[in-house]
């Protein structure tokens, strides 16, 4: 398995075991060690992965950091672990800070098994930054995160290559956080800046209060429309035509502005069709889009390869008014994932691709 498959398997197993991972030791054994191993390091080789790495740091004698990772005999990465329930935003990592300053390691990881924060000395040479330049979340990652994570894999580990993009990555991630805050709670100055383009009246506090929810909704709608448009473009470029859907009888997407009712009282909704199109776009990098079918049922909507029940890609559980779920086949087990929005399907890209590859 490649790194993406190993991480997907680890994420799946972590979800199943989460309630049993209650302290630091279980976090290390069940999550951190497998994570390090997924990057190609032998956690059972003490010349490569050193547990409880000890060094005398100034007046501090015999302090330990949980793991030290070596590449070609050179100390490269320090790892400090916290219990799974720890909020890393408030976690202290003074040992990691001191160790980094007095060793040759260029990277440090602070983790609770679910979240992995990668640090270096981008701001001040030989002093660990206070902010991570990359954060990998096992419960919520995408393809770009996997590509960044791969840079730390043993076979390709290159300090200069990582550092060459780390600074840009750090500020890109911080900008994303700020943009998220902007979308959630746009500041008064931002509302005023936008409103001046389309409102000619006086910008009183009352006017700004009225425009705040309008601007927030407009930004949200714009992003959704952009995602939808890109999805349609991707499908058009791969197929040259609108997709058809297997649901007892084949129906064209152009008929889907309202729910479509088949002869056996099965209702195919717009959300199911949109979800199918997203899955189809995701797996089109591995299989021809025309091989992907949707077969609707009363309790779920199946997305199949070659319209074959023995080749399920996923199931869409969208019939509930309050809860939507994506059912995947992970390590030969059926696992259901809650979806806050339809576009959350894209966060399961690796699992969907792994399922399709298993049928090849």
N, C-alpha and C positions, 0 to 999 in steps of 0.2 A: 504493500500500500504506500501511496505517496503521503506527504505531510497533510494535505487537505483531507484525505480519507481517515488518517489517524486522528486528526483533531475532531472530525465529525463523530467518529466512534467514541472518543473520549467525552465529548459533549453529551452524547446520548447516554453513556454510562453514568456520567455525573448527575444527570437529571434523575435517574432511577435511584441513585445512592444518596442523594442530597440529604435526606432526613437522618441518615446514619453517620454523616460526617460532622462530628460535633466538637472536635478539638483540633489542636495544631498537628498532632501526630497523625490522626486519620486524614487530615487535609494533605499532609505530605505524601502519605502512602497511597491514597486513592486518587489524588489529582495532580500534585506537583511532580512527583517522580514520573508518572506516565507522560506528563507534558514535556518534561526534559527529554524523555526517551523518544518521544515523537519527533524531536528535532535531530535525532540520529546519534545521541550520546548514550553511552553504556552506563547506566546508573549503578551497575554492579561492579564497575571497574574503578577502584579508588585512585587510579592514576589519571582518570579522565573526569570523573565526577566525585568530588571530595565532600562527604557529608560532615557536618559539624566542624567546618574548617576553622582552625584556631590560630590566632596570632596575637602577639603582644603589641598593643597600640598605645604608645605614649605611657601614661600612668596606668592605663587599663591593662591588666594582665589576664591572659587566658580567656578573653572574650571569643565568642563563636558566632560565625554566620552559618546559616543552615546548609548551603551548598556553594561550592566553588567549582566552576567548570573550566577545564583546560582544553585548548586547541593546540595540537602539535607540541604538547608539553608546556605551553605558555598559559598562565592564568588569564582568562579572558572575561568571564562573567561571574558575578557574585549574585547569589539568590537568597533573599530573606523571606521566610514564610510566616504568615499570620493565620490564625484560625479562620475557617470558612466564613464565619459570621461577621468578621471584622470589616468595618468600613475603612477602606484604605485612604480615603480622603482625610481621615482624622488619625491615621496610624502613625506611630513614631517609628523611625528607622535609623536611630542614631548609630547603632552598630554598623549598619550598612554604610552609612556616611563616613564613619571613621575608617572602616576597612578599605573603602574605595580610595581614600586619600593617601593610604600608605602602601598600596599594592599596585601591581602593574595592570590590573584589570581595567578595561575601558568601558565596560557596561555593568550595570547592576539592575536586578529585577526585584521588585517588591510585589508579593502576591498573596492572595487568600485562597488560591486554588481555582477561583472563578475568574478573577481579574488579574492581569499581569501588566504591571507598570514598568516600562523600560527607561532607565536613566543613563546619562553619560555626563561629561563635563563640557558641555557646549558653551556655557556662559563664562566659566572661569576654569582654566586648565588645572587638572588634578583636584578639583573640588566638585563633588557631586551636585548636580543641579537640583533645585528644589521642586522642579516640575518635570514630569516624564516627557520624553519626546515621542513616545509611542505607547498606546494602551491597547492591549488585546483582551477582549471579553469573551470568555468561552461560551457564555449564554447568548451572546449577540454579536456576531461577526459577519463580515462580508468577504467577497473575493479579494478586495484590495487589502484587507487586513491579513489575509493568508499570504499574499505576495510579500508583504512587509515582514511577516513572521518567518518566511522561508529564508530570509537573509541571515538569520541566526542559526540555520541548520549547519551541522558539522561539515558536510561535504563541500559547502560553498562559503563558509564563514570567512569574511574578509573585513577587517576593522575599517580600513580606509573606504571601502565601498559603502559600508553602513553609515559612517560619519559624513560622507559626502552628501547624503540626502537627509540626514537626521534633523538638521536645523530647520530645513524647509518643512519637513513632516511635523515637527514640534509646533511651529506656528500655524500650519494648516489646521491641525487638530484643535488648537486653541481658538482659531477663527471659527471653526465649525461649532464649537461650544457657544461662542458669542452669538453666532447667527441663530442657533437654537433658542437662545434667550430672547433674541430680537423678535423671532416669530411668536414666541409665547407671550411676551410682555413688551411690545414695542414702546420705547421711551417717547416722551412728549415731543422732544426735538425731532425725532424721526417722523412722527405723525404730522407735525407741522410742515416738515420738509416735503413730504409727499402731497399733502393736501393743497399746498400752494399751487400745484400743477393743475388742479381741477376745481378749486373752490375760490371764488373771487371775493367772498365776504371777509369780514374782520375775524381774525383768529382768536376768538375768546376761549376761555377755559371750557365753557359749555360746548362750544363747537368741537374742540379737541376731544372732549369726553365722548361726544357723539360719533366722531370719526374713528376712535380707537378700535372698537369692535369691527367696524367696517373694513379698516385697513388690515386688521388681523385676519379676517375671513378672506379678504381679497388675496393676501399673500398665500394663504393655505390653498385656495382654489387654483391659483396660478401654478403652484408647484405640482398639484395633482394633474392639472391639464398638461403640463410639460411632460410628466411621466407617461401619461396616457398617449400623447402624441408620439413620443419616442418609441413606445411599445408598438404602436400601429405602424410606424415607419420600419421598425425592425422586422415585423411580420411581413410587410409588403416586400421588403428587399430579399427575404429568404424564400418566399413562396410566389410572389408576383400576383397573388390573388387573395381574396378574403378566405379565411378558414371555414371548413365545414365541420360539423359536430355530430358524433354518433350518439343518439339518445332515443333508442327505439327506432326512430327514423332520422335521417340526416336533415339538419336545418341550417340555413345560412345565417351568419352573424347579422346580416342586414335586417333580419326579422326580429332582432332581439331587443328593440327599444322597450318593449314590455315583456312580461313573462310569457314563455311559450309553453303551451299545454299540449302534451302528447296524448295519443288515443287512450293510453292506460292511466290517465290522470297524473302522470309525472309532470311536474312543472320545472322547467329550466329557466332560471332567473338570469337577469343581466349580470349580477355579481358572480354567478357560477361561470358564465361565459367569459367574463373578464379574468377570473382566476385561471380558467383553462388557457386563455391566451397568454397569460404571464408564464405559466408552466411550459407551454409550447415554445415560447421565445427563449426561455432559459435552456431547455434541453436541445434546442436546434443547433447548438455548437457540437453536439455529439451524434445526432441522428437527423435525417431529413424531416422537416416539419410535417410533411404529408403523412408520415408514419405515426403521428400522434393524434389520438382520437379521444373524444369525451363521450362517455356513456352514462347517462343520468339514471338515477334510481330514486325511490321515494325517500330514502333516508340519507343518501349521500350521492355525490357526483364523482364517478371514477374517471381518471385520466389514464389511458392505456397506450402501450406501444403496440403498433400493428393491429389495433382493435382486438387484442387478445387478452382475455381475462386472466391468463397465466402470466401476463407481463404488465402488472399494474405499476404505474409510475407514482401515483398518489391518489388520495381521495379528498374531495372537498366537502366538508361538513358545514354547509351554509344555511341549513333549514331553520336553525334557531334564530329568533329575532334579536337575541342579546349576546350570543356567543358564536364565533366562527372559528373553525379548526381546520388545520391541514394535517392529514394522516399520511405518514411516511413509513417506508420499510427501511429500518436501520438495524444492521446486524441480525437480519432475519426476524426481526420483531416489528410489530406494528406500533408506532408511536404517534400520538396526537399532540399537535402543537397549537396553542391558542394564538389567534391572529388579532392584533389590535386594529389593524387596517389591512386591506387587500395587498398593499405593496409589501407587507411583511413577508410575503411568499418569497421575495427575492433574497431574504436573509437565509433561506434554506436551499440556496442554489447548489452548494456542494453535495448535500444529501440527495437532491434530485438527480444530479449528474451521475453520482455513484450508483444509483439505482438503475439508470439507463445503461450505464457501462456494464453492469452485471449481466445484462441480457445479450450483450454482443458476443 
